[in-house]
Amino acid sequence: MVSRGRYRRLTVLSVFLIIISLGLLAFPSRHRQVPAVSLLKERYPLLWKHVHTFEGHGGVWYIPTEWVQSGSSPRTILDAVQLAIEATNSSDADHYTMSHSQIPLVVHQTWGHRRIDTWSEDLRQSTERWLQFAVEGGMAYFLWEDEGMAEFMDHFAPEFQEQYSSLASMVEKTDVFRILVAKCVGGIYGDLDAEPLKSPADWIASEDVSPWTDPETGAVYNSTKPVRGIFGIEADCPPDEDTCWRMGYPYPVQLTQWAFASAREHPLLLRYLDNLSHQLQSIAHHYGGNLQTQAAHTELQTLDPLTLTGPEAVTLAAQQWLKASAGLRWNALTGLQDGGRAKLVDDVLILPITGFSPGRGRYGNMGSKPITDPSARVHHYGQGSWKKFQLLVELRKFCRTVFGLC
């Protein structure tokens, strides 16, 4: 047991270190440097052409000319996405999908506006790379702005509109939107600060879909189905230790959703939406079935976005669906014993931590290899623009991570 005196000293030390960290964050960094607008066109020609100077309603889009009939000229992002759906639903759909899969080569991202002169350097670099793969590799690309997201909800998911509008923060709405756009349109989602290291067209190799065995149960997973979903591990911790708790993860093996890919109408996405709907209905029940009351809004504000709509919600949905469809023992997905290999379960490919989270430092590495590793698909800069700093919360995190307390 820790004495009161030692606990007090550890608390003071934690506060001191947090204050020092905040001071370091106050200094200018390359993320805040804004080059002259005249240089943006030269440094980021695709971003300048297809985003900054693009004129279109609801967001930005790029569709390869071979995907659409001559004369088609969408005026809104909904018109454009309908063209992409038609192309990837056509008899030639195999030409517009990722290898070994039924996932359309359609990239989705979200941001509030297209003024790239106000973006950080990381965001510009990342989005330029997405556009490069789209333009050179014959993929469609969509950058959804807030207005386009709202119109998407009206058109594609009107039955979910009330629950969507009740969510307390824009980050939660964006979390849900990425699931809905993958469900309704299909394709690849990537946060703006998640830079692709290789084209999504090459994300799946033949060895990724080869059979594998759960070393604990002996169960063999040898699905021959085409891949219809791709998710990557964000946290990979020993299940019999407190590592995941110290690092703030509720699951020893937890998925991320800063990048993923899916075919339309995948049951895993439907499970996510069902889980969320049930949670919101339960809250609404407290207030006469009305989520729009101030009391309901106050309760919703107390919920953690990571748990309600973020990676924890995605992990729960995946765990439930893969258990039901393939009998998966969830912790069998760990890459700590096999060097980090991809694992196909039913029609969902689970990438090791290096897939979407390469280049992690020594602390919290969890088997993450460098961004130059062949298995690395996406490098996440983790700018976390949605996060709100709360001293008490950060103090508790530091105390738990370093000292195993709090």
GIKAKA-V35306 format. One line per field, one symbol per residue. ss: DSSP state (H for helix, E for strand, L for the rest). phi: phi as a letter, one per 30 degrees, with the letter a starting at -180 (. if undefined). psi: psi as a letter, one per 20 degrees, with the letter a starting at -180 (. if undefined). Layout:
ss=???
phi=???
psi=???
This chain:
ss=LLLHHHHHHHHHHHHHHHHHHHHHHLLLLHHHLLLLHHHHHHHLHHHHHHHHLLLLELEEEELLHHHLLLLLLLLEHHHHHHHHHHHHLLLLHHHHELLLELLELEEEEELLLLLHHHLLHHHHHHHHHHHHHHHHHLLEEEEELHHHHHHHHHHHLHHHHHHHHHLLLHHHHHHHHHHHHHHHLLEEEELLLEEELLLHHHLLLHHHHLLEELLLLLLEELLLLLELEEEEEEEELLLLLLHHHHHLLLLLEEELLLEEEELLLLHHHHHHHHHHHHHHHHHHHLLLLLLLLHHHHHHHHLLLHHHHLLHHHHHHHHHHHHHHHHLLLHHHHLLLLLLLLLEEELLEEEELHHHHLLLLLLLLLLLLLLLLLLLLLEEELLLLLLLLLLHHHHHHHHHHHHHLLL
phi=.dddddddddddddddddddddddddddbddcdcdeeddddddbdddddcbdcdcacjlbbbbeeddbdejdbdcbddddddddddddcddceddcbddibccddbcbbbadacdddcdddddddddededdddddcicdbbcdcedddddddddcbddcddddddddbdddddededddddddcikccbedccddcbdedcdccdddcddbbdddcidccbecdddbabbcdcbbbddcbceddddicdcecbdcbdaabaddhdeddddeddeddddddddeedbiicdcddddddddddddedddbceddddeddeddddddbiddedddecdcciicdbcbhccccddedecbdiddddidhjdcddddeddcbccdidhdddcdbedddddddddddcici
psi=qpqgghggghgggggghgggghhhiiqqrhhiporqhhighghmhggggifgjpoqpibqqppqhihqqpipnqirhhgghhgggggiirikhhikqqqkrkoqmppprqqhrjniiiqrhggggghhgghghgghjlqqppoprgghgghgghghlhijgghghiqhqhhhhhghghghhhghhrbpppqhjoppiqphhjhprhhhjqqrpohgijppolpjqqpjqpqqphpnqpijrjghghijphphoqrrkiprqqrqkphghhgghgggghghhgghhilkjoiiqhggggghhiqphhggibhhhgggggggghghhjkpogiiiqjhijjmqqppodkppoqrhhgjlrkqagpkgkjprriiqhiphpoohlhliiqppoggghggggggggika.
